Amino acid sequence: MAKGYWVSVYPAISDPETLTAYNKLAAPAVRAAGGRTLSRGGRVVAHEAGITQRVVLVEFDSFEQAVAAYESEAYQKALVALPDGFERDFRIIEGID
């Protein structure tokens, strides 16, 4: 079964402290749903377009599990805690195998 992934790209974070409330709710919601954070804004070497924005990558055992985690009550509560005007590009993608 192909794994599922959450890929989040944050175009700009002017004040990282504003994510504290979201992170306190999102991290346990992701873990409870079986997610494993593989990357959370570490070092980046950019090529081609040269974009070095923060990227968060979370792995789930299946695509369906990744979708269910996003739709879970616990994660929906975390989304409400995102600051006003906050921007991110969030996708759920299916792995190859």
Gaussian input, Z-matrix of N, CA and C with variables (Angstrom, degrees):
# hf/3-21g

backbone

0 1
 N
 C     1     B1
 C     2     B2     1     A1
 N     3     B3     2     A2     1     D1
 C     4     B4     3     A3     2     D2
 C     5     B5     4     A4     3     D3
 N     6     B6     5     A5     4     D4
 C     7     B7     6     A6     5     D5
 C     8     B8     7     A7     6     D6
 N     9     B9     8     A8     7     D7
 C    10    B10     9     A9     8     D8
 C    11    B11    10    A10     9     D9
 N    12    B12    11    A11    10    D10
 C    13    B13    12    A12    11    D11
 C    14    B14    13    A13    12    D12
 N    15    B15    14    A14    13    D13
 C    16    B16    15    A15    14    D14
 C    17    B17    16    A16    15    D15
 N    18    B18    17    A17    16    D16
 C    19    B19    18    A18    17    D17
 C    20    B20    19    A19    18    D18
 N    21    B21    20    A20    19    D19
 C    22    B22    21    A21    20    D20
 C    23    B23    22    A22    21    D21
 N    24    B24    23    A23    22    D22
 C    25    B25    24    A24    23    D23
 C    26    B26    25    A25    24    D24
 N    27    B27    26    A26    25    D25
 C    28    B28    27    A27    26    D26
 C    29    B29    28    A28    27    D27
 N    30    B30    29    A29    28    D28
 C    31    B31    30    A30    29    D29
 C    32    B32    31    A31    30    D30
 N    33    B33    32    A32    31    D31
 C    34    B34    33    A33    32    D32
 C    35    B35    34    A34    33    D33
 N    36    B36    35    A35    34    D34
 C    37    B37    36    A36    35    D35
 C    38    B38    37    A37    36    D36
 N    39    B39    38    A38    37    D37
 C    40    B40    39    A39    38    D38
 C    41    B41    40    A40    39    D39
 N    42    B42    41    A41    40    D40
 C    43    B43    42    A42    41    D41
 C    44    B44    43    A43    42    D42
 N    45    B45    44    A44    43    D43
 C    46    B46    45    A45    44    D44
 C    47    B47    46    A46    45    D45
 N    48    B48    47    A47    46    D46
 C    49    B49    48    A48    47    D47
 C    50    B50    49    A49    48    D48
 N    51    B51    50    A50    49    D49
 C    52    B52    51    A51    50    D50
 C    53    B53    52    A52    51    D51
 N    54    B54    53    A53    52    D52
 C    55    B55    54    A54    53    D53
 C    56    B56    55    A55    54    D54
 N    57    B57    56    A56    55    D55
 C    58    B58    57    A57    56    D56
 C    59    B59    58    A58    57    D57
 N    60    B60    59    A59    58    D58
 C    61    B61    60    A60    59    D59
 C    62    B62    61    A61    60    D60
 N    63    B63    62    A62    61    D61
 C    64    B64    63    A63    62    D62
 C    65    B65    64    A64    63    D63
 N    66    B66    65    A65    64    D64
 C    67    B67    66    A66    65    D65
 C    68    B68    67    A67    66    D66
 N    69    B69    68    A68    67    D67
 C    70    B70    69    A69    68    D68
 C    71    B71    70    A70    69    D69
 N    72    B72    71    A71    70    D70
 C    73    B73    72    A72    71    D71
 C    74    B74    73    A73    72    D72
 N    75    B75    74    A74    73    D73
 C    76    B76    75    A75    74    D74
 C    77    B77    76    A76    75    D75
 N    78    B78    77    A77    76    D76
 C    79    B79    78    A78    77    D77
 C    80    B80    79    A79    78    D78
 N    81    B81    80    A80    79    D79
 C    82    B82    81    A81    80    D80
 C    83    B83    82    A82    81    D81
 N    84    B84    83    A83    82    D82
 C    85    B85    84    A84    83    D83
 C    86    B86    85    A85    84    D84
 N    87    B87    86    A86    85    D85
 C    88    B88    87    A87    86    D86
 C    89    B89    88    A88    87    D87
 N    90    B90    89    A89    88    D88
 C    91    B91    90    A90    89    D89
 C    92    B92    91    A91    90    D90
 N    93    B93    92    A92    91    D91
 C    94    B94    93    A93    92    D92
 C    95    B95    94    A94    93    D93
 N    96    B96    95    A95    94    D94
 C    97    B97    96    A96    95    D95
 C    98    B98    97    A97    96    D96
 N    99    B99    98    A98    97    D97
 C   100   B100    99    A99    98    D98
 C   101   B101   100   A100    99    D99
 N   102   B102   101   A101   100   D100
 C   103   B103   102   A102   101   D101
 C   104   B104   103   A103   102   D102
 N   105   B105   104   A104   103   D103
 C   106   B106   105   A105   104   D104
 C   107   B107   106   A106   105   D105
 N   108   B108   107   A107   106   D106
 C   109   B109   108   A108   107   D107
 C   110   B110   109   A109   108   D108
 N   111   B111   110   A110   109   D109
 C   112   B112   111   A111   110   D110
 C   113   B113   112   A112   111   D111
 N   114   B114   113   A113   112   D112
 C   115   B115   114   A114   113   D113
 C   116   B116   115   A115   114   D114
 N   117   B117   116   A116   115   D115
 C   118   B118   117   A117   116   D116
 C   119   B119   118   A118   117   D117
 N   120   B120   119   A119   118   D118
 C   121   B121   120   A120   119   D119
 C   122   B122   121   A121   120   D120
 N   123   B123   122   A122   121   D121
 C   124   B124   123   A123   122   D122
 C   125   B125   124   A124   123   D123
 N   126   B126   125   A125   124   D124
 C   127   B127   126   A126   125   D125
 C   128   B128   127   A127   126   D126
 N   129   B129   128   A128   127   D127
 C   130   B130   129   A129   128   D128
 C   131   B131   130   A130   129   D129
 N   132   B132   131   A131   130   D130
 C   133   B133   132   A132   131   D131
 C   134   B134   133   A133   132   D132
 N   135   B135   134   A134   133   D133
 C   136   B136   135   A135   134   D134
 C   137   B137   136   A136   135   D135
 N   138   B138   137   A137   136   D136
 C   139   B139   138   A138   137   D137
 C   140   B140   139   A139   138   D138
 N   141   B141   140   A140   139   D139
 C   142   B142   141   A141   140   D140
 C   143   B143   142   A142   141   D141
 N   144   B144   143   A143   142   D142
 C   145   B145   144   A144   143   D143
 C   146   B146   145   A145   144   D144
 N   147   B147   146   A146   145   D145
 C   148   B148   147   A147   146   D146
 C   149   B149   148   A148   147   D147
 N   150   B150   149   A149   148   D148
 C   151   B151   150   A150   149   D149
 C   152   B152   151   A151   150   D150
 N   153   B153   152   A152   151   D151
 C   154   B154   153   A153   152   D152
 C   155   B155   154   A154   153   D153
 N   156   B156   155   A155   154   D154
 C   157   B157   156   A156   155   D155
 C   158   B158   157   A157   156   D156
 N   159   B159   158   A158   157   D157
 C   160   B160   159   A159   158   D158
 C   161   B161   160   A160   159   D159
 N   162   B162   161   A161   160   D160
 C   163   B163   162   A162   161   D161
 C   164   B164   163   A163   162   D162
 N   165   B165   164   A164   163   D163
 C   166   B166   165   A165   164   D164
 C   167   B167   166   A166   165   D165
 N   168   B168   167   A167   166   D166
 C   169   B169   168   A168   167   D167
 C   170   B170   169   A169   168   D168
 N   171   B171   170   A170   169   D169
 C   172   B172   171   A171   170   D170
 C   173   B173   172   A172   171   D171
 N   174   B174   173   A173   172   D172
 C   175   B175   174   A174   173   D173
 C   176   B176   175   A175   174   D174
 N   177   B177   176   A176   175   D175
 C   178   B178   177   A177   176   D176
 C   179   B179   178   A178   177   D177
 N   180   B180   179   A179   178   D178
 C   181   B181   180   A180   179   D179
 C   182   B182   181   A181   180   D180
 N   183   B183   182   A182   181   D181
 C   184   B184   183   A183   182   D182
 C   185   B185   184   A184   183   D183
 N   186   B186   185   A185   184   D184
 C   187   B187   186   A186   185   D185
 C   188   B188   187   A187   186   D186
 N   189   B189   188   A188   187   D187
 C   190   B190   189   A189   188   D188
 C   191   B191   190   A190   189   D189
 N   192   B192   191   A191   190   D190
 C   193   B193   192   A192   191   D191
 C   194   B194   193   A193   192   D192
 N   195   B195   194   A194   193   D193
 C   196   B196   195   A195   194   D194
 C   197   B197   196   A196   195   D195
 N   198   B198   197   A197   196   D196
 C   199   B199   198   A198   197   D197
 C   200   B200   199   A199   198   D198
 N   201   B201   200   A200   199   D199
 C   202   B202   201   A201   200   D200
 C   203   B203   202   A202   201   D201
 N   204   B204   203   A203   202   D202
 C   205   B205   204   A204   203   D203
 C   206   B206   205   A205   204   D204
 N   207   B207   206   A206   205   D205
 C   208   B208   207   A207   206   D206
 C   209   B209   208   A208   207   D207
 N   210   B210   209   A209   208   D208
 C   211   B211   210   A210   209   D209
 C   212   B212   211   A211   210   D210
 N   213   B213   212   A212   211   D211
 C   214   B214   213   A213   212   D212
 C   215   B215   214   A214   213   D213
 N   216   B216   215   A215   214   D214
 C   217   B217   216   A216   215   D215
 C   218   B218   217   A217   216   D216
 N   219   B219   218   A218   217   D217
 C   220   B220   219   A219   218   D218
 C   221   B221   220   A220   219   D219
 N   222   B222   221   A221   220   D220
 C   223   B223   222   A222   221   D221
 C   224   B224   223   A223   222   D222
 N   225   B225   224   A224   223   D223
 C   226   B226   225   A225   224   D224
 C   227   B227   226   A226   225   D225
 N   228   B228   227   A227   226   D226
 C   229   B229   228   A228   227   D227
 C   230   B230   229   A229   228   D228
 N   231   B231   230   A230   229   D229
 C   232   B232   231   A231   230   D230
 C   233   B233   232   A232   231   D231
 N   234   B234   233   A233   232   D232
 C   235   B235   234   A234   233   D233
 C   236   B236   235   A235   234   D234
 N   237   B237   236   A236   235   D235
 C   238   B238   237   A237   236   D236
 C   239   B239   238   A238   237   D237
 N   240   B240   239   A239   238   D238
 C   241   B241   240   A240   239   D239
 C   242   B242   241   A241   240   D240
 N   243   B243   242   A242   241   D241
 C   244   B244   243   A243   242   D242
 C   245   B245   244   A244   243   D243
 N   246   B246   245   A245   244   D244
 C   247   B247   246   A246   245   D245
 C   248   B248   247   A247   246   D246
 N   249   B249   248   A248   247   D247
 C   250   B250   249   A249   248   D248
 C   251   B251   250   A250   249   D249
 N   252   B252   251   A251   250   D250
 C   253   B253   252   A252   251   D251
 C   254   B254   253   A253   252   D252
 N   255   B255   254   A254   253   D253
 C   256   B256   255   A255   254   D254
 C   257   B257   256   A256   255   D255
 N   258   B258   257   A257   256   D256
 C   259   B259   258   A258   257   D257
 C   260   B260   259   A259   258   D258
 N   261   B261   260   A260   259   D259
 C   262   B262   261   A261   260   D260
 C   263   B263   262   A262   261   D261
 N   264   B264   263   A263   262   D262
 C   265   B265   264   A264   263   D263
 C   266   B266   265   A265   264   D264
 N   267   B267   266   A266   265   D265
 C   268   B268   267   A267   266   D266
 C   269   B269   268   A268   267   D267
 N   270   B270   269   A269   268   D268
 C   271   B271   270   A270   269   D269
 C   272   B272   271   A271   270   D270
 N   273   B273   272   A272   271   D271
 C   274   B274   273   A273   272   D272
 C   275   B275   274   A274   273   D273
 N   276   B276   275   A275   274   D274
 C   277   B277   276   A276   275   D275
 C   278   B278   277   A277   276   D276
 N   279   B279   278   A278   277   D277
 C   280   B280   279   A279   278   D278
 C   281   B281   280   A280   279   D279
 N   282   B282   281   A281   280   D280
 C   283   B283   282   A282   281   D281
 C   284   B284   283   A283   282   D282
 N   285   B285   284   A284   283   D283
 C   286   B286   285   A285   284   D284
 C   287   B287   286   A286   285   D285
 N   288   B288   287   A287   286   D286
 C   289   B289   288   A288   287   D287
 C   290   B290   289   A289   288   D288

   B1=1.4522
   B2=1.5326
   B3=1.3258
   B4=1.4582
   B5=1.5269
   B6=1.3106
   B7=1.4603
   B8=1.5202
   B9=1.3050
   B10=1.4555
   B11=1.5125
   B12=1.3059
   B13=1.4622
   B14=1.5156
   B15=1.3230
   B16=1.4516
   B17=1.5243
   B18=1.3136
   B19=1.4621
   B20=1.5195
   B21=1.3131
   B22=1.4658
   B23=1.5212
   B24=1.3168
   B25=1.4577
   B26=1.5244
   B27=1.3028
   B28=1.4629
   B29=1.5298
   B30=1.3451
   B31=1.4617
   B32=1.5241
   B33=1.3113
   B34=1.4661
   B35=1.5159
   B36=1.3076
   B37=1.4676
   B38=1.5232
   B39=1.3109
   B40=1.4600
   B41=1.5250
   B42=1.3292
   B43=1.4602
   B44=1.5301
   B45=1.3353
   B46=1.4654
   B47=1.5244
   B48=1.3216
   B49=1.4594
   B50=1.5344
   B51=1.3237
   B52=1.4645
   B53=1.5268
   B54=1.3210
   B55=1.4673
   B56=1.5208
   B57=1.3134
   B58=1.4617
   B59=1.5259
   B60=1.3105
   B61=1.4675
   B62=1.5264
   B63=1.3316
   B64=1.4746
   B65=1.5278
   B66=1.3218
   B67=1.4715
   B68=1.5216
   B69=1.3219
   B70=1.4665
   B71=1.5290
   B72=1.3284
   B73=1.4676
   B74=1.5315
   B75=1.3232
   B76=1.4684
   B77=1.5258
   B78=1.3147
   B79=1.4728
   B80=1.5306
   B81=1.3378
   B82=1.4630
   B83=1.5321
   B84=1.3368
   B85=1.4699
   B86=1.5217
   B87=1.3233
   B88=1.4719
   B89=1.5209
   B90=1.3147
   B91=1.4796
   B92=1.5238
   B93=1.3314
   B94=1.4637
   B95=1.5263
   B96=1.3257
   B97=1.4632
   B98=1.5306
   B99=1.3351
   B100=1.4581
   B101=1.5153
   B102=1.3327
   B103=1.4653
   B104=1.5165
   B105=1.3190
   B106=1.4586
   B107=1.5276
   B108=1.3207
   B109=1.4624
   B110=1.5186
   B111=1.3368
   B112=1.4606
   B113=1.5239
   B114=1.3140
   B115=1.4598
   B116=1.5144
   B117=1.3401
   B118=1.4676
   B119=1.5265
   B120=1.3151
   B121=1.4585
   B122=1.5127
   B123=1.3132
   B124=1.4609
   B125=1.5179
   B126=1.2999
   B127=1.4663
   B128=1.5287
   B129=1.3286
   B130=1.4568
   B131=1.5249
   B132=1.3111
   B133=1.4537
   B134=1.5199
   B135=1.3260
   B136=1.4634
   B137=1.5215
   B138=1.3322
   B139=1.4616
   B140=1.5207
   B141=1.3069
   B142=1.4527
   B143=1.5306
   B144=1.3055
   B145=1.4724
   B146=1.5257
   B147=1.3239
   B148=1.4583
   B149=1.5075
   B150=1.3110
   B151=1.4602
   B152=1.5300
   B153=1.3211
   B154=1.4670
   B155=1.5219
   B156=1.3186
   B157=1.4499
   B158=1.5261
   B159=1.3191
   B160=1.4594
   B161=1.5246
   B162=1.3316
   B163=1.4560
   B164=1.5243
   B165=1.3327
   B166=1.4579
   B167=1.5268
   B168=1.3386
   B169=1.4598
   B170=1.5247
   B171=1.3441
   B172=1.4602
   B173=1.5226
   B174=1.3285
   B175=1.4580
   B176=1.5226
   B177=1.3383
   B178=1.4620
   B179=1.5238
   B180=1.3126
   B181=1.4629
   B182=1.5233
   B183=1.3459
   B184=1.4611
   B185=1.5256
   B186=1.3152
   B187=1.4633
   B188=1.5289
   B189=1.3218
   B190=1.4616
   B191=1.5298
   B192=1.3228
   B193=1.4636
   B194=1.5301
   B195=1.3279
   B196=1.4708
   B197=1.5255
   B198=1.3298
   B199=1.4684
   B200=1.5345
   B201=1.3245
   B202=1.4739
   B203=1.5281
   B204=1.3181
   B205=1.4655
   B206=1.5241
   B207=1.3273
   B208=1.4636
   B209=1.5234
   B210=1.3151
   B211=1.4579
   B212=1.5318
   B213=1.3247
   B214=1.4634
   B215=1.5286
   B216=1.3178
   B217=1.4629
   B218=1.5250
   B219=1.3187
   B220=1.4661
   B221=1.5299
   B222=1.3244
   B223=1.4592
   B224=1.5275
   B225=1.3106
   B226=1.4623
   B227=1.5315
   B228=1.3380
   B229=1.4706
   B230=1.5291
   B231=1.3195
   B232=1.4674
   B233=1.5250
   B234=1.3198
   B235=1.4634
   B236=1.5188
   B237=1.3227
   B238=1.4622
   B239=1.5292
   B240=1.3203
   B241=1.4647
   B242=1.5290
   B243=1.3470
   B244=1.4638
   B245=1.5234
   B246=1.3315
   B247=1.4666
   B248=1.5278
   B249=1.3302
   B250=1.4608
   B251=1.5245
   B252=1.3161
   B253=1.4509
   B254=1.5176
   B255=1.3149
   B256=1.4555
   B257=1.5181
   B258=1.3109
   B259=1.4582
   B260=1.5239
   B261=1.3346
   B262=1.4533
   B263=1.5159
   B264=1.2986
   B265=1.4635
   B266=1.5194
   B267=1.3323
   B268=1.4614
   B269=1.5215
   B270=1.3303
   B271=1.4666
   B272=1.5093
   B273=1.3300
   B274=1.4567
   B275=1.5205
   B276=1.3242
   B277=1.4573
   B278=1.5302
   B279=1.3179
   B280=1.4606
   B281=1.5117
   B282=1.3316
   B283=1.4553
   B284=1.5227
   B285=1.2973
   B286=1.4532
   B287=1.5186
   B288=1.3168
   B289=1.4695
   B290=1.5034
   A1=108.65
   A2=115.76
   A3=121.14
   A4=110.56
   A5=115.42
   A6=120.71
   A7=110.02
   A8=115.54
   A9=122.22
   A10=109.34
   A11=116.08
   A12=121.15
   A13=111.15
   A14=115.18
   A15=121.59
   A16=105.53
   A17=115.94
   A18=121.12
   A19=106.75
   A20=115.77
   A21=121.12
   A22=108.79
   A23=116.25
   A24=122.19
   A25=107.26
   A26=115.31
   A27=121.55
   A28=108.52
   A29=118.34
   A30=121.30
   A31=113.73
   A32=116.98
   A33=120.41
   A34=108.98
   A35=114.56
   A36=119.95
   A37=105.86
   A38=115.99
   A39=119.77
   A40=111.90
   A41=116.28
   A42=120.38
   A43=109.01
   A44=118.17
   A45=121.22
   A46=113.70
   A47=117.92
   A48=121.15
   A49=111.64
   A50=116.85
   A51=119.42
   A52=111.77
   A53=117.34
   A54=120.83
   A55=112.92
   A56=118.08
   A57=121.72
   A58=112.92
   A59=118.11
   A60=121.12
   A61=110.44
   A62=116.56
   A63=120.65
   A64=110.17
   A65=117.18
   A66=121.15
   A67=112.39
   A68=117.78
   A69=121.33
   A70=111.85
   A71=116.44
   A72=120.86
   A73=112.02
   A74=116.70
   A75=120.76
   A76=112.73
   A77=117.94
   A78=120.37
   A79=112.51
   A80=119.37
   A81=118.18
   A82=113.05
   A83=117.88
   A84=120.61
   A85=110.33
   A86=116.54
   A87=121.22
   A88=110.23
   A89=116.98
   A90=120.36
   A91=111.20
   A92=117.19
   A93=121.45
   A94=111.41
   A95=116.48
   A96=121.40
   A97=111.86
   A98=116.93
   A99=120.77
   A100=114.99
   A101=117.50
   A102=120.70
   A103=112.69
   A104=114.97
   A105=122.63
   A106=108.64
   A107=116.57
   A108=120.53
   A109=108.73
   A110=115.90
   A111=121.63
   A112=112.03
   A113=116.58
   A114=121.04
   A115=108.23
   A116=114.83
   A117=118.98
   A118=109.27
   A119=114.32
   A120=119.15
   A121=115.12
   A122=118.00
   A123=120.72
   A124=112.16
   A125=115.02
   A126=121.03
   A127=110.94
   A128=115.09
   A129=121.93
   A130=109.23
   A131=116.38
   A132=121.94
   A133=105.27
   A134=116.66
   A135=121.05
   A136=110.90
   A137=114.94
   A138=122.74
   A139=108.51
   A140=117.32
   A141=124.27
   A142=112.59
   A143=119.51
   A144=121.17
   A145=112.72
   A146=117.18
   A147=120.58
   A148=115.42
   A149=117.85
   A150=121.58
   A151=109.72
   A152=116.24
   A153=120.77
   A154=111.64
   A155=116.50
   A156=120.37
   A157=111.10
   A158=115.50
   A159=121.55
   A160=109.20
   A161=116.78
   A162=122.72
   A163=108.04
   A164=115.72
   A165=121.50
   A166=107.08
   A167=115.85
   A168=121.79
   A169=108.82
   A170=115.74
   A171=121.87
   A172=107.92
   A173=116.38
   A174=122.40
   A175=111.04
   A176=115.79
   A177=123.27
   A178=108.12
   A179=117.44
   A180=121.33
   A181=113.14
   A182=117.53
   A183=120.49
   A184=109.66
   A185=114.99
   A186=121.40
   A187=109.85
   A188=116.15
   A189=121.05
   A190=111.43
   A191=116.50
   A192=120.94
   A193=110.16
   A194=117.14
   A195=121.30
   A196=110.78
   A197=116.86
   A198=120.92
   A199=109.97
   A200=116.53
   A201=120.53
   A202=111.32
   A203=117.10
   A204=120.39
   A205=110.69
   A206=116.47
   A207=120.32
   A208=110.68
   A209=116.28
   A210=121.37
   A211=113.63
   A212=117.07
   A213=120.44
   A214=111.61
   A215=114.77
   A216=120.44
   A217=111.14
   A218=116.76
   A219=120.69
   A220=111.29
   A221=117.72
   A222=119.08
   A223=111.35
   A224=117.53
   A225=119.94
   A226=111.16
   A227=116.64
   A228=120.42
   A229=110.07
   A230=116.93
   A231=120.31
   A232=110.70
   A233=117.51
   A234=120.71
   A235=112.30
   A236=116.38
   A237=120.48
   A238=110.61
   A239=116.72
   A240=121.19
   A241=113.40
   A242=118.21
   A243=118.92
   A244=108.89
   A245=117.17
   A246=119.63
   A247=112.21
   A248=116.36
   A249=121.56
   A250=110.12
   A251=115.73
   A252=120.32
   A253=114.42
   A254=116.60
   A255=120.65
   A256=109.41
   A257=117.45
   A258=121.59
   A259=110.89
   A260=115.29
   A261=120.41
   A262=108.70
   A263=115.15
   A264=122.30
   A265=105.48
   A266=117.36
   A267=122.65
   A268=108.80
   A269=116.01
   A270=121.24
   A271=110.39
   A272=115.04
   A273=121.13
   A274=105.83
   A275=115.98
   A276=119.39
   A277=110.48
   A278=114.71
   A279=121.70
   A280=109.44
   A281=116.21
   A282=121.08
   A283=111.41
   A284=116.45
   A285=121.71
   A286=111.22
   A287=117.19
   A288=120.21
   A289=111.02
   D1=135.41
   D2=-179.70
   D3=-72.30
   D4=141.15
   D5=178.08
   D6=-75.21
   D7=164.14
   D8=175.35
   D9=-116.82
   D10=149.72
   D11=-177.44
   D12=-135.40
   D13=141.68
   D14=167.03
   D15=-98.60
   D16=130.48
   D17=175.71
   D18=-123.91
   D19=118.59
   D20=179.56
   D21=-120.43
   D22=128.69
   D23=176.01
   D24=-117.86
   D25=130.19
   D26=-177.75
   D27=-107.90
   D28=103.39
   D29=-177.30
   D30=-56.20
   D31=-38.46
   D32=178.80
   D33=-159.19
   D34=137.48
   D35=175.19
   D36=-128.02
   D37=100.09
   D38=-177.43
   D39=-75.59
   D40=-31.13
   D41=-179.05
   D42=-138.71
   D43=93.02
   D44=-177.70
   D45=-57.83
   D46=-25.33
   D47=-179.35
   D48=-64.69
   D49=-23.37
   D50=-179.66
   D51=-69.11
   D52=-14.96
   D53=178.98
   D54=-86.77
   D55=-2.58
   D56=-175.35
   D57=-56.85
   D58=-48.38
   D59=-178.45
   D60=-63.13
   D61=-42.79
   D62=177.94
   D63=-61.50
   D64=-49.57
   D65=-177.68
   D66=-60.35
   D67=-37.98
   D68=-179.90
   D69=-64.14
   D70=-29.98
   D71=178.77
   D72=-92.36
   D73=-38.52
   D74=-174.66
   D75=-70.47
   D76=-43.33
   D77=-176.18
   D78=-57.58
   D79=-51.26
   D80=178.50
   D81=-67.35
   D82=-31.29
   D83=178.19
   D84=-65.42
   D85=-41.07
   D86=178.81
   D87=-66.07
   D88=-46.88
   D89=179.60
   D90=-61.43
   D91=-43.18
   D92=-179.26
   D93=-62.41
   D94=-28.64
   D95=-179.69
   D96=-89.40
   D97=4.12
   D98=177.65
   D99=90.82
   D100=10.65
   D101=-179.63
   D102=-80.63
   D103=147.57
   D104=176.97
   D105=-125.21
   D106=119.41
   D107=179.90
   D108=-75.94
   D109=119.58
   D110=-178.85
   D111=-95.80
   D112=-29.62
   D113=-179.99
   D114=-151.57
   D115=141.45
   D116=179.32
   D117=-144.98
   D118=71.51
   D119=172.43
   D120=73.76
   D121=30.63
   D122=177.86
   D123=-75.41
   D124=-158.70
   D125=-178.05
   D126=-65.40
   D127=146.16
   D128=-178.69
   D129=-134.84
   D130=136.32
   D131=167.83
   D132=-115.02
   D133=113.47
   D134=-175.10
   D135=-93.79
   D136=142.55
   D137=175.52
   D138=-128.85
   D139=173.47
   D140=-178.86
   D141=50.13
   D142=-99.43
   D143=-176.52
   D144=-70.64
   D145=-15.97
   D146=175.63
   D147=71.61
   D148=27.80
   D149=-177.12
   D150=-88.70
   D151=122.82
   D152=-177.74
   D153=-115.95
   D154=32.24
   D155=-178.81
   D156=-66.04
   D157=155.79
   D158=176.79
   D159=-60.89
   D160=132.67
   D161=177.78
   D162=-126.53
   D163=134.42
   D164=174.81
   D165=-117.09
   D166=130.65
   D167=-179.42
   D168=-124.38
   D169=123.11
   D170=-179.33
   D171=-123.10
   D172=133.42
   D173=-178.61
   D174=-106.61
   D175=139.43
   D176=174.42
   D177=-125.20
   D178=159.35
   D179=-178.24
   D180=-66.39
   D181=-21.70
   D182=178.12
   D183=-152.29
   D184=161.45
   D185=175.99
   D186=-61.04
   D187=-43.55
   D188=-179.50
   D189=-60.96
   D190=-39.11
   D191=178.08
   D192=-64.86
   D193=-38.91
   D194=178.95
   D195=-64.40
   D196=-42.62
   D197=178.57
   D198=-65.40
   D199=-45.08
   D200=-179.84
   D201=-62.27
   D202=-36.60
   D203=178.85
   D204=-63.42
   D205=-42.75
   D206=178.75
   D207=-63.30
   D208=-40.06
   D209=-177.10
   D210=-80.69
   D211=-6.72
   D212=-176.85
   D213=-64.05
   D214=152.61
   D215=178.99
   D216=-59.94
   D217=-40.83
   D218=-178.32
   D219=-63.30
   D220=-42.94
   D221=-179.15
   D222=-73.63
   D223=-33.99
   D224=176.98
   D225=-62.14
   D226=-34.27
   D227=175.43
   D228=-66.23
   D229=-36.92
   D230=177.70
   D231=-64.62
   D232=-41.02
   D233=-179.63
   D234=-59.79
   D235=-35.71
   D236=178.84
   D237=-62.92
   D238=-26.29
   D239=-177.86
   D240=-82.70
   D241=-5.83
   D242=176.22
   D243=-62.89
   D244=139.83
   D245=-178.13
   D246=-63.75
   D247=152.21
   D248=175.59
   D249=-59.05
   D250=139.74
   D251=177.61
   D252=75.93
   D253=5.17
   D254=-178.39
   D255=-73.90
   D256=139.42
   D257=-177.18
   D258=-123.46
   D259=134.15
   D260=172.48
   D261=-153.39
   D262=155.05
   D263=175.67
   D264=-104.61
   D265=109.50
   D266=-174.70
   D267=-115.15
   D268=129.60
   D269=178.22
   D270=-136.19
   D271=148.42
   D272=169.80
   D273=-111.71
   D274=122.61
   D275=-176.15
   D276=-125.34
   D277=154.63
   D278=178.14
   D279=-96.04
   D280=133.63
   D281=176.19
   D282=-71.85
   D283=171.62
   D284=-178.57
   D285=-75.86
   D286=-43.39
   D287=176.79
   D288=-153.75

